[in-house]
Amino acid sequence: MPALAKTLVVVSFYDARPRQDLDALLQDLATVPAEAPFDVLVVVNQTQPTATAIASPLPNLRVLHRPNTGYNIGAWDHGYRAAPGYSNYLFLQDECRLRRPGWLRPFVRRLLRPEVGLVGERMNPAWAASWAEIARKFAGHTLEGHQVLGAPADRLPTYRHFWARHGIALGERGDHLQTLVLAARGEVLARTDGFLLGGDYGEAIAAEIAISKRVQALGLLVEEIGPRPFTWITHAQWQGKAETQPLRAPRLGLSAWLETVRATKQFDGKPWLVLGKGPTFAECTDAQRAAHHTFGLNHVVREQPVTIAHAIDVDVVVACREVLAANCQYLLMPRVPHVGSVAGERLLEEWFLEIPELYELEVQGRLVWYACSTATGRTFQGSPRIEVQFFSSEAAFQILAAMGVRTIRSLGIDGGTRYSGTFADLAGSTRLQNGQPLFDRQFARIAAIVRQHGIDYAPLAKPLELTIVQRAHEELVAAVLEHTLRCSTSFPLAITRVSDPTQAPAGTAIVPARALAIADIATALRSGTSTASCVHEFVARRPWHDPTTTDVHGRAWLDTFAEMVSVGLVAPALVRRAVRSGHADARLLMLPIPAVPTVGDAVAMAEQRVRSLRYELANLRLSRTWQVGRWLTTPLRLISQNGSGRA
């Protein structure tokens, strides 16, 4: 995003007041990060015979003096006219204080929207009504200093008289910003000819209201900047009160949004393309993007514009904040977002205070929240429950199904453990940080959603085809091989298992079941070179074989188990822990694979580990080896049912 334009901060100061507030504000301006460039101009409404000397830690501070007329608005108008040429102006009273870092950034970002003309910290709620309602509310209401043609008058007639004299178009309602904190673009101030000045207290209030009315008469919006009054900059009148104001909840729940989408048919006419961070994201072309509506998962939105951006984790919003508004039509998030790849506790609106870009989308009606199943024990009216077990792709497919979408394609929704090179910088911070061993876990859930809703779904990138030759009693080693293949590859695999090499589909690469992947087999398959360098077959010798065992199946399972131990796929401690707890631990098949040692080392390692294994089994009092085999198949069945066993 281009650098934000410089803002002039104009501070009004009445020299009959003590200096403490002004000094404190100038100290804030010098020390609290603004996250946008600015200059400061103090305008003194002077009543003393000598000018006020202002020492400040701010470099290049400008100070102007003028006669004390028009109250703080008079000082603001003088400052604007004395320093033309700034893109934006922020007007403060000396009693203001900065509340949090980044205080200027949301004002500047809001004013980037051409339809917005004036921004402040608080809309006056007493005037948020039709003029007829306001007339009834203020009937007979008087204040000191209110008059018409020299005669005391009620409040509303005083203001109406001032507005009529200056040709103020009032519109249908009286809503306006309080003039404690205001911001506007320079070109808007030029169109309104700055600010009107009142001659007495009643006219000063009328002039404050007139600022908003003149901007609204240009067809521009007048808006409150934060999710509650005085989010970024507070005032002495509001010290200690802002925190007590409730945060505004996000308005657009998934149910209402779906109703609008279906009624307007705004997304009809094109199929949808779901984009993830997997290796096949790199296969996406401009033609494919043009032919589809796009649903970008997580950091995809930082790389390209998408129709819908989905962020289950609030960290994604922070990482993509600079381009988020420009790169999506809508942002979809859980009402309770995840933090650091785990289910969070804070409501979405609680993040508005820290991430102004998120609140900007809310103000524009482009933030859609949904009730995610990961918010355990919490229910929210306004959204169906979206079930997420493993990855955010599950939420994407459910939401698209609820929209009535029946044709979905995907790129970057891949298995294995890798990201596309585009997202290589995120590999250490977001990849599989939710504790899942493989991205494959999402496939079974996606398949179930697709079947339930009758969706025509297919990845746009054709998977690489591979055949595992699996002979009798080699189910476990074949499953281990398939797991290591998916862990190692950088591209989707379509894996077939056969018992005879002649049964392999034509054109597929063939790998024996008794092997482990030690490199990226996709590299070999896509380049047409041999796969031999990517897989390592088990050592044929079995020094751990127990000749006294008569159970053939049990002996095969024990041999296989020992082979898995010998190459580091199974840790005996996990065996003991899982069996004692009464359930199989799927992590047995998810451990990292060490570099393949030399044959001599492999034999020595095998002998040592089998001795350890037999000791562990003896401690468990597993007298029959078939019990080991039956137990080992449990995680395999679970993994297969959860979608980790197929492309």
NUNUDREN-820878 format. One record per residue (C-alpha): x, y, z; residue in three letters; residue number from 1. Coordinates in steps of 0.001 Angstrom, whole numbers. Example, Ala and Ser with C-alpha at 12.3 -4.5 7.8 and 13.67 -1.06 7.14 Angstrom:
! NUNUDREN-820878
       x       y       z residu num
   12300   -4500    7800    Ala   1
   13670   -1060    7140    Ser   2
This chain:
! NUNUDREN-820878
       x       y       z residu num
       0       0       0    Met   1
    1361    3517    -774    Pro   2
    2554    5647    2140    Ala   3
    -154    7515    4020    Leu   4
    -346   11241    3292    Ala   5
     794   13690    5965    Lys   6
   -1796   15110    8337    Thr   7
   -1773   18471   10097    Leu   8
   -2878   18158   13729    Val   9
   -4418   21485   14785    Val  10
   -4683   21970   18565    Val  11
   -6808   24768   20004    Ser  12
   -5733   26390   23296    Phe  13
   -7428   29153   25321    Tyr  14
   -4693   31063   27160    Asp  15
   -6904   31767   30184    Ala  16
   -6735   28064   30973    Arg  17
   -3892   26310   32828    Pro  18
   -1143   24859   30654    Arg  19
   -1097   21336   32138    Gln  20
   -3540   19798   29645    Asp  21
   -1782   21292   26641    Leu  22
    1624   20144   27885    Asp  23
     317   16630   28469    Ala  24
   -1204   16447   24976    Leu  25
    1999   17690   23331    Leu  26
    3950   15083   25279    Gln  27
    1539   12406   23991    Asp  28
    1950   13627   20427    Leu  29
    5731   13415   20805    Ala  30
    5862    9927   22340    Thr  31
    2832    7816   21362    Val  32
    3347    6137   17949    Pro  33
     900    7523   15373    Ala  34
    1576    5016   12558    Glu  35
    1054    7859   10070    Ala  36
    3065   11044    9354    Pro  37
    1906   14344   10859    Phe  38
    2836   17911   11793    Asp  39
    1449   19855   14754    Val  40
     117   23407   14879    Leu  41
   -1097   24965   18132    Val  42
   -3499   27904   17744    Val  43
   -3849   30042   20862    Val  44
   -7067   31965   21461    Asn  45
   -5331   34915   23114    Gln  46
   -6715   37080   25904    Thr  47
   -3433   37949   27652    Gln  48
   -1344   40947   26571    Pro  49
    1683   38765   25863    Thr  50
    1939   35704   23645    Ala  51
    2025   32283   25271    Thr  52
    5480   30681   25186    Ala  53
    5112   26977   24507    Ile  54
    8059   24635   24992    Ala  55
    7464   21207   23494    Ser  56
    9368   17976   22787    Pro  57
    7837   18025   19306    Leu  58
   10253   19003   16530    Pro  59
    9134   21831   14260    Asn  60
    6098   22679   16387    Leu  61
    4304   25758   15045    Arg  62
    2379   28122   17330    Val  63
     -40   30842   16157    Leu  64
   -1955   33427   18192    His  65
   -5300   34990   17351    Arg  66
   -8038   36986   19120    Pro  67
  -10302   34881   21308    Asn  68
  -13355   34569   19032    Thr  69
  -15367   31603   17898    Gly  70
  -14220   29339   20743    Tyr  71
  -12165   26268   19785    Asn  72
  -13780   26165   16334    Ile  73
  -12421   29633   15665    Gly  74
   -8912   28401   16487    Ala  75
   -9359   25319   14270    Trp  76
  -10562   27396   11329    Asp  77
   -7633   29783   11753    His  78
   -5162   26888   11783    Gly  79
   -6658   25307    8651    Tyr  80
   -6508   28588    6728    Arg  81
   -2978   29400    7929    Ala  82
   -1580   26033    6770    Ala  83
   -3213   25022    3491    Pro  84
   -2049   22130    1358    Gly  85
   -2261   19181    3745    Tyr  86
   -4171   16110    2575    Ser  87
   -5842   15661    5979    Asn  88
   -6508   17746    9064    Tyr  89
   -7125   16455   12591    Leu  90
   -8602   18997   15011    Phe  91
   -8129   18568   18785    Leu  92
   -8871   20559   21891    Gln  93
   -5990   20936   24361    Asp  94
   -7907   18767   26859    Glu  95
   -7609   15735   24563    Cys  96
   -5327   12792   25362    Arg  97
   -4124    9951   23144    Leu  98
   -5401    6572   24302    Arg  99
   -3362    3970   22414    Arg 100
    -593    3540   19836    Pro 101
   -1601    3962   16219    Gly 102
   -4022    6758   17162    Trp 103
   -3735    8651   13830    Leu 104
   -3771    5712   11444    Arg 105
   -7530    4904   11663    Pro 106
   -8485    8526   10932    Phe 107
   -6263    8661    7862    Val 108
   -7412    5243    6628    Arg 109
  -11091    6161    7049    Arg 110
  -10600    9396    5094    Leu 111
   -9148    7384    2191    Leu 112
  -12728    6390    1411    Arg 113
  -14017    9106    -950    Pro 114
  -17578    8764     330    Glu 115
  -16508    9784    3867    Val 116
  -16235   13513    4544    Gly 117
  -15910   13962    8310    Leu 118
  -14763   11648   11119    Val 119
  -14827   12105   14885    Gly 120
  -14759   10262   18168    Glu 121
  -18429   10581   19098    Arg 122
  -21735   11081   17356    Met 123
  -24096   13007   19624    Asn 124
  -26759   10397   20538    Pro 125
  -29282   12993   21749    Ala 126
  -29592   14318   18200    Trp 127
  -29724   10988   16357    Ala 128
  -33378   11458   15405    Ala 129
  -35677   13169   12932    Ser 130
  -36123   16918   13264    Trp 131
  -39707   16408   14372    Ala 132
  -38546   14168   17220    Glu 133
  -35818   16660   18136    Ile 134
  -38355   19520   18225    Ala 135
  -40483   17530   20672    Arg 136
  -37456   16555   22769    Lys 137
  -36118   20117   23111    Phe 138
  -39429   21991   23366    Ala 139
  -39097   24648   26080    Gly 140
  -35413   23763   26676    His 141
  -33300   26852   27407    Thr 142
  -29613   27467   28055    Leu 143
  -27706   30587   29050    Glu 144
  -26339   32541   26097    Gly 145
  -29088   31487   23673    His 146
  -30937   34320   21943    Gln 147
  -32549   35401   18705    Val 148
  -32182   39068   17676    Leu 149
  -31092   39975   21180    Gly 150
  -34008   38314   22960    Ala 151
  -33590   35111   25028    Pro 152
  -34782   32055   23113    Ala 153
  -35115   28300   23443    Asp 154
  -32279   26144   22164    Arg 155
  -33685   24885   18877    Leu 156
  -35049   28257   17674    Pro 157
  -31626   29787   18461    Thr 158
  -29869   27196   16336    Tyr 159
  -32414   27350   13508    Arg 160
  -32020   31102   13282    His 161
  -28238   30752   12925    Phe 162
  -28567   27978   10326    Trp 163
  -31068   29969    8284    Ala 164
  -28778   33013    8227    Arg 165
  -25931   30894    6856    His 166
  -27974   28763    4457    Gly 167
  -27327   25451    6193    Ile 168
  -29203   22516    4639    Ala 169
  -30336   20411    7592    Leu 170
  -31414   17198    5892    Gly 171
  -33942   14880    7510    Glu 172
  -32118   14159   10774    Arg 173
  -30087   15994   13384    Gly 174
  -27211   13499   13756    Asp 175
  -23799   15173   14031    His 176
  -20327   14735   15516    Leu 177
  -19339   16402   18758    Gln 178
  -16564   18934   18180    Thr 179
  -14046   17539   20646    Leu 180
  -12144   15556   18003    Val 181
  -12734   15976   14248    Leu 182
  -10853   14964   11096    Ala 183
  -11451   15855    7452    Ala 184
   -9678   15878    4122    Arg 185
   -8351   19212    2970    Gly 186
  -10467   19125    -172    Glu 187
  -13644   18674    1903    Val 188
  -12750   21677    4061    Leu 189
  -12186   23686     903    Ala 190
  -15660   22746    -374    Arg 191
  -17297   23777    2925    Thr 192
  -15122   26915    3155    Asp 193
  -13750   25847    6515    Gly 194
  -15823   26287    9662    Phe 195
  -18572   28744   10569    Leu 196
  -17938   30818   13688    Leu 197
  -20519   31671   16314    Gly 198
  -20650   35023   18071    Gly 199
  -21935   33709   21414    Asp 200
  -22437   30408   23233    Tyr 201
  -25713   29533   21470    Gly 202
  -24283   30306   18036    Glu 203
  -21129   28328   18864    Ala 204
  -23227   25201   19465    Ile 205
  -25152   25877   16237    Ala 206
  -21822   26234   14411    Ala 207
  -20629   22882   15796    Glu 208
  -23725   21135   14426    Ile 209
  -23369   23031   11154    Ala 210
  -19978   21430   10488    Ile 211
  -21571   17979   10109    Ser 212
  -24608   19335    8220    Lys 213
  -22478   21117    5601    Arg 214
  -20474   17948    4960    Val 215
  -23645   15856    4702    Gln 216
  -25071   18392    2242    Ala 217
  -22165   17485     -68    Leu 218
  -23470   13902    -120    Gly 219
  -20634   12700    2125    Leu 220
  -20766   10520    5229    Leu 221
  -20154   11746    8766    Val 222
  -18885    8862   10908    Glu 223
  -17684    7916   14364    Glu 224
  -14192    6456   14143    Ile 225
  -14232    3587   16645    Gly 226
  -16353     721   17944    Pro 227
  -17217    2875   20954    Arg 228
  -16839    6599   21730    Pro 229
  -13308    7901   22228    Phe 230
  -11557    4746   21104    Thr 231
   -8338    6451   20000    Trp 232
   -8403    9971   21435    Ile 233
  -10279   10929   24577    Thr 234
  -11229   14238   26200    His 235
  -11409   15537   29757    Ala 236
  -15206   15308   29616    Gln 237
  -14847   11585   28961    Trp 238
  -11923   10595   31172    Gln 239
  -12780    7220   32724    Gly 240
  -16087    6982   30879    Lys 241
  -15014    5576   27506    Ala 242
  -14076    2187   28961    Glu 243
  -17566    1777   30388    Thr 244
  -19200    2087   26988    Gln 245
  -20067   -1296   25411    Pro 246
  -18268   -2327   22256    Leu 247
  -20449   -2495   19182    Arg 248
  -20955   -6096   18139    Ala 249
  -20346   -6913   14467    Pro 250
  -23605   -6382   12639    Arg 251
  -23537   -8830    9740    Leu 252
  -23952  -12439   10821    Gly 253
  -23694  -15298    8364    Leu 254
  -27455  -15966    8312    Ser 255
  -28381  -12422    7238    Ala 256
  -25527  -12314    4735    Trp 257
  -26548  -15648    3190    Leu 258
  -30119  -14411    2871    Glu 259
  -28912  -11318    1007    Thr 260
  -26554  -13297   -1208    Val 261
  -29248  -15750   -2214    Arg 262
  -31846  -13015   -2759    Ala 263
  -29625  -10770   -4874    Thr 264
  -27914  -13642   -6714    Lys 265
  -24804  -11469   -6730    Gln 266
  -22486  -14448   -7115    Phe 267
  -24442  -16366   -9729    Asp 268
  -22923  -17030  -13130    Gly 269
  -19501  -18360  -12126    Lys 270
  -18228  -21414  -10262    Pro 271
  -16049  -20933   -7199    Trp 272
  -12322  -21485   -6828    Leu 273
  -11045  -22112   -3283    Val 274
   -7406  -21079   -2901    Leu 275
   -5148  -22376    -146    Gly 276
   -1450  -22057     616    Lys 277
    -454  -25523    -592    Gly 278
    2017  -26185   -3423    Pro 279
    -602  -26067   -6185    Thr 280
   -1369  -22427   -5397    Phe 281
    1502  -21705   -7777    Ala 282
    -524  -23310  -10587    Glu 283
   -3209  -20601  -10447    Cys 284
   -3441  -18486  -13617    Thr 285
   -5117  -15190  -14458    Asp 286
   -7515  -17058  -16737    Ala 287
   -8592  -19336  -13876    Gln 288
   -9119  -16382  -11568    Arg 289
  -11192  -14607  -14194    Ala 290
  -13375  -17678  -14763    Ala 291
  -14239  -18150  -11073    His 292
  -15320  -16330   -7968    His 293
  -12426  -16819   -5566    Thr 294
  -12487  -17858   -1914    Phe 295
   -9053  -17220    -383    Gly 296
   -8029  -19020    2788    Leu 297
   -5929  -17154    5333    Asn 298
   -2831  -15460    3858    His 299
   -3945  -15926     235    Val 300
   -5489  -12443     436    Val 301
   -2071  -10863     840    Arg 302
   -1020  -12178   -2595    Glu 303
   -4027  -11379   -4793    Gln 304
   -7563   -9967   -4796    Pro 305
  -10262  -12490   -3889    Val 306
  -14034  -12336   -3805    Thr 307
  -14141  -13654    -246    Ile 308
  -11249  -13760    2192    Ala 309
  -11520  -16165    5102    His 310
   -9392  -15847    8245    Ala 311
  -10063  -18256   11066    Ile 312
   -7045  -16851   12907    Asp 313
   -6864  -13175   13906    Val 314
   -3098  -13245   13316    Asp 315
   -3875  -13444    9586    Val 316
   -5721  -10118    9747    Val 317
   -2750   -8484   11449    Val 318
    -326   -9929    8889    Ala 319
   -2461   -8818    5922    Cys 320
   -3794   -5532    7331    Arg 321
   -2156   -3334    4683    Glu 322
   -3922   -4994    1731    Val 323
   -6999   -6527    3317    Leu 324
   -9551   -3879    2357    Ala 325
   -8238   -3586   -1203    Ala 326
   -7954   -7337   -1832    Asn 327
  -11371   -8685    -830    Cys 328
  -15037   -7893   -1250    Gln 329
  -15908   -9620    2028    Tyr 330
  -13941  -10935    4987    Leu 331
  -15432  -13954    6797    Leu 332
  -14294  -14730   10357    Met 333
  -15498  -16686   13405    Pro 334
  -17241  -14675   16097    Arg 335
  -14488  -16020   18368    Val 336
  -11351  -16021   16191    Pro 337
   -8410  -18327   16734    His 338
   -5138  -16905   18036    Val 339
   -1802  -18509   17233    Gly 340
   -3541  -21419   15457    Ser 341
   -5582  -22428   18520    Val 342
   -9129  -21559   19541    Ala 343
   -9275  -18114   21127    Gly 344
  -11340  -16597   23932    Glu 345
  -11922  -12996   22804    Arg 346
  -14941  -11950   20773    Leu 347
  -14393  -10526   17317    Leu 348
  -15452   -7044   18434    Glu 349
  -12781   -7049   21127    Glu 350
  -10176   -7027   18357    Trp 351
  -11645   -3867   16803    Phe 352
   -9748   -1755   19331    Leu 353
   -6398   -3215   18260    Glu 354
   -6924   -3728   14535    Ile 355
   -8574    -649   12994    Pro 356
   -8476   -2239    9530    Glu 357
  -10792   -4955   10825    Leu 358
  -13223   -2372   12154    Tyr 359
  -13067    -508    8840    Glu 360
  -14473   -3579    7083    Leu 361
  -17179   -3761    9744    Glu 362
  -18153    -122    9134    Val 363
  -18376    -779    5397    Gln 364
  -20591   -3858    5854    Gly 365
  -17887   -6142    4482    Arg 366
  -17129   -8142    7650    Leu 367
  -19243  -11291    8031    Val 368
  -19050  -13356   11209    Trp 369
  -20091  -16952   11755    Tyr 370
  -20516  -19299   14719    Ala 371
  -17554  -21679   14637    Cys 372
  -17687  -24999   16479    Ser 373
  -14274  -24308   18017    Thr 374
  -15873  -21714   20346    Ala 375
  -16715  -24483   22800    Thr 376
  -19758  -23863   24963    Gly 377
  -20655  -20536   23332    Arg 378
  -23656  -19966   21099    Thr 379
  -24454  -16971   18923    Phe 380
  -27725  -16019   17328    Gln 381
  -27434  -14966   13706    Gly 382
  -25371  -17776   12216    Ser 383
  -25618  -21508   11631    Pro 384
  -22965  -23552   13407    Arg 385
  -19971  -24170   11151    Ile 386
  -18078  -27335   12092    Glu 387
  -14294  -27144   11945    Val 388
  -12229  -30124   13074    Gln 389
   -8847  -29729   11426    Phe 390
   -8439  -26864    8921    Phe 391
  -10246  -23736    7760    Ser 392
  -10971  -25271    4338    Ser 393
  -13791  -27153    6066    Glu 394
  -15469  -23847    6957    Ala 395
  -15008  -22584    3395    Ala 396
  -16788  -25570    1831    Phe 397
  -19642  -25425    4355    Gln 398
  -20189  -21711    3795    Ile 399
  -20104  -22091       9    Leu 400
  -22612  -24944     286    Ala 401
  -24875  -22733    2420    Ala 402
  -24631  -20048    -282    Met 403
  -26104  -22557   -2734    Gly 404
  -22836  -23114   -4632    Val 405
  -22781  -26452   -6432    Arg 406
  -19553  -26233   -8459    Thr 407
  -16243  -25790   -6627    Ile 408
  -12679  -26120   -7817    Arg 409
   -9535  -25695   -5750    Ser 410
   -5839  -24952   -5882    Leu 411
   -3526  -25035   -2890    Gly 412
   -5845  -27378    -950    Ile 413
   -3158  -30050    -855    Asp 414
   -1989  -32831    1414    Gly 415
    1439  -33387    2835    Gly 416
    3210  -30841    4988    Thr 417
    4354  -28119    2611    Arg 418
    3296  -24653    1511    Tyr 419
    3689  -23161   -1916    Ser 420
    6945  -21269   -2301    Gly 421
    4872  -18063   -2279    Thr 422
    4236  -18634    1427    Phe 423
    7657  -20013    2344    Ala 424
    8131  -17174    4844    Asp 425
    5221  -18553    6887    Leu 426
    6477  -22144    7111    Ala 427
    7938  -21689   10568    Gly 428
    5094  -19647   12044    Ser 429
    1765  -20960   10721    Thr 430
    2303  -24290    8943    Arg 431
     622  -27123   10912    Leu 432
     771  -25022   14064    Gln 433
   -2627  -26413   15061    Asn 434
    -964  -29717   15980    Gly 435
   -2146  -31693   12979    Gln 436
     514  -33952   11426    Pro 437
    -586  -33554    7806    Leu 438
   -2818  -31348    5696    Phe 439
   -4404  -34599    4467    Asp 440
   -6695  -34571    7500    Arg 441
   -8944  -32056    5741    Gln 442
   -9793  -34325    2797    Phe 443
  -12279  -36611    4544    Ala 444
  -14206  -33631    5939    Arg 445
  -14290  -31923    2554    Ile 446
  -15482  -35153     923    Ala 447
  -18298  -35475    3463    Ala 448
  -19462  -31892    2855    Ile 449
  -19323  -32406    -905    Val 450
  -21421  -35612    -672    Arg 451
  -23935  -34057    1707    Gln 452
  -24673  -31110    -580    His 453
  -24229  -32727   -3981    Gly 454
  -21336  -30457   -4944    Ile 455
  -19316  -30971   -8107    Asp 456
  -15818  -30618   -6677    Tyr 457
  -12376  -31282   -8107    Ala 458
   -8895  -29792   -7742    Pro 459
   -7786  -27880  -10840    Leu 460
   -4274  -29332  -10544    Ala 461
   -4227  -32986  -11572    Lys 462
   -2526  -35099   -8853    Pro 463
     549  -37180   -9602    Leu 464
    -292  -40879   -9853    Glu 465
    1637  -43464   -7853    Leu 466
    1129  -47188   -7229    Thr 467
    2255  -49056   -4111    Ile 468
    2745  -52803   -4556    Val 469
    1385  -54287   -1344    Gln 470
    1691  -58052    -871    Arg 471
     150  -60240    1816    Ala 472
     555  -58933    5376    His 473
    2111  -55677    4143    Glu 474
    -838  -53441    4960    Glu 475
    1011  -51696    7751    Leu 476
    4244  -51076    5896    Val 477
    2258  -49837    2880    Ala 478
     431  -47403    5142    Ala 479
    3721  -46204    6586    Val 480
    5112  -45744    3073    Leu 481
    2063  -43778    1994    Glu 482
    2372  -41571    5044    His 483
    6047  -40832    4404    Thr 484
    5304  -40128     745    Leu 485
    2686  -37549    1642    Arg 486
    4966  -36002    4267    Cys 487
    7763  -35643    1743    Ser 488
    5988  -34563   -1409    Thr 489
    5396  -30985   -2497    Ser 490
    2501  -31886   -4810    Phe 491
    -808  -33813   -4516    Pro 492
    -528  -37564   -4979    Leu 493
   -3150  -40039   -6172    Ala 494
   -1993  -43318   -4622    Ile 495
   -3262  -46740   -5655    Thr 496
   -2402  -49972   -3853    Arg 497
   -2193  -53270   -5728    Val 498
    -977  -56742   -4818    Ser 499
     683  -57373   -8192    Asp 500
    2731  -54906  -10265    Pro 501
     813  -55924  -13393    Thr 502
   -2339  -54472  -11841    Gln 503
    -871  -50950  -11659    Ala 504
   -2690  -48379  -13822    Pro 505
    -858  -47488  -16990    Ala 506
    1617  -44641  -16681    Gly 507
    1905  -44609  -12891    Thr 508
    5152  -44898  -10999    Ala 509
    5499  -48130   -9014    Ile 510
    6999  -48284   -5516    Val 511
    7352  -51411   -3329    Pro 512
    5507  -51340     -28    Ala 513
    8633  -52087    1996    Arg 514
   10121  -48670    1423    Ala 515
   10254  -45250    3035    Leu 516
   10174  -41884    1284    Ala 517
   13409  -40009    1976    Ile 518
   12999  -37185    -564    Ala 519
   10349  -35354   -2571    Asp 520
    9065  -37973   -4967    Ile 521
    7048  -35303   -6807    Ala 522
   10308  -33858   -8089    Thr 523
   11180  -37155   -9721    Ala 524
    7685  -37847  -11045    Leu 525
    7272  -34395  -12600    Arg 526
   10741  -34391  -14160    Ser 527
   10486  -37937  -15497    Gly 528
   13579  -39155  -13681    Thr 529
   13896  -42309  -11593    Ser 530
   12158  -42486   -8227    Thr 531
   14938  -44632   -6779    Ala 532
   16640  -41645   -5170    Ser 533
   13437  -40706   -3346    Cys 534
   12612  -44015   -1605    Val 535
   14648  -46403     513    His 536
   13732  -50090     812    Glu 537
   13951  -51822    4177    Phe 538
   17001  -53957    4981    Val 539
   16184  -57554    4068    Ala 540
   17885  -59156    7084    Arg 541
   15813  -59510   10235    Arg 542
   18033  -60162   13263    Pro 543
   15013  -59594   15483    Trp 544
   12979  -62445   13981    His 545
   11622  -64798   16665    Asp 546
   11803  -68371   15271    Pro 547
    9844  -69747   18216    Thr 548
    6717  -67843   17255    Thr 549
    4196  -70136   15581    Thr 550
    1568  -67495   14827    Asp 551
    2418  -66535   11209    Val 552
     353  -63337   11210    His 553
    1651  -62339   14605    Gly 554
    5228  -62918   13530    Arg 555
    4710  -60752   10428    Ala 556
    3231  -57968   12520    Trp 557
    6060  -58121   15019    Leu 558
    8643  -58100   12228    Asp 559
    6969  -55085   10667    Thr 560
    6705  -53336   14008    Phe 561
   10411  -53924   14637    Ala 562
   11222  -52530   11207    Glu 563
    9238  -49412   12028    Met 564
   11143  -49062   15292    Val 565
   14472  -49557   13523    Ser 566
   13906  -46599   11191    Val 567
   12570  -44313   13887    Gly 568
    8863  -44439   13056    Leu 569
    7778  -45741   16471    Val 570
    9027  -44853   19927    Ala 571
    8571  -47585   22577    Pro 572
    7576  -44969   25160    Ala 573
    4588  -44099   22980    Leu 574
    3648  -47779   22843    Val 575
    3580  -48032   26624    Arg 576
    1694  -44748   27069    Arg 577
    -960  -45515   24476    Ala 578
   -1637  -49076   25610    Val 579
   -1788  -48136   29283    Arg 580
   -4261  -45339   28538    Ser 581
   -6483  -47797   26704    Gly 582
   -6455  -46141   23290    His 583
   -4239  -46118   20236    Ala 584
   -2092  -43065   19665    Asp 585
   -2140  -42070   15977    Ala 586
    1108  -40168   16509    Arg 587
    2903  -43495   16208    Leu 588
    2775  -43025   12459    Leu 589
    3446  -39304   12515    Met 590
    6971  -39095   13888    Leu 591
    9719  -37468   11802    Pro 592
   11869  -39812    9759    Ile 593
   15612  -39666   10415    Pro 594
   18214  -39768    7696    Ala 595
   18764  -43333    6465    Val 596
   21969  -44733    8027    Pro 597
   24418  -47130    6470    Thr 598
   23517  -50833    6415    Val 599
   25865  -51601    9273    Gly 600
   24412  -48852   11414    Asp 601
   20900  -49921   10502    Ala 602
   21490  -53453   11757    Val 603
   23066  -52248   14996    Ala 604
   20256  -49754   15494    Met 605
   17671  -52436   14813    Ala 606
   19193  -54825   17316    Glu 607
   19354  -52159   20022    Gln 608
   15830  -50946   19439    Arg 609
   14360  -54419   19302    Val 610
   15942  -55232   22649    Arg 611
   14285  -52109   23998    Ser 612
   11035  -53031   22280    Leu 613
   10970  -56521   23767    Arg 614
   11651  -55045   27201    Tyr 615
    8728  -52642   26771    Glu 616
    6427  -55428   25583    Leu 617
    7471  -57585   28537    Ala 618
    6587  -54735   30891    Asn 619
    3186  -54552   29242    Leu 620
    2769  -58338   29697    Arg 621
    1681  -58741   26078    Leu 622
    2235  -62484   25864    Ser 623
     905  -62866   22315    Arg 624
    2407  -61016   19409    Thr 625
    -936  -60890   17586    Trp 626
   -2084  -58450   20265    Gln 627
     628  -56049   19122    Val 628
    -464  -56377   15524    Gly 629
   -4147  -55909   16292    Arg 630
   -3360  -52841   18370    Trp 631
   -1154  -51350   15670    Leu 632
   -3933  -51554   13091    Thr 633
   -6141  -49296   15197    Thr 634
   -4347  -46017   14370    Pro 635
   -4232  -47078   10740    Leu 636
   -7989  -47563   10620    Arg 637
   -8528  -44238   12371    Leu 638
   -6212  -42443    9983    Ile 639
   -7894  -44039    6979    Ser 640
  -11332  -43025    8245    Gln 641
  -10132  -39468    8833    Asn 642
   -8886  -39100    5292    Gly 643
   -5164  -39383    5822    Ser 644
   -4845  -42507    3752    Gly 645
   -5956  -41273     319    Arg 646
   -5465  -38305   -1973    Ala 647
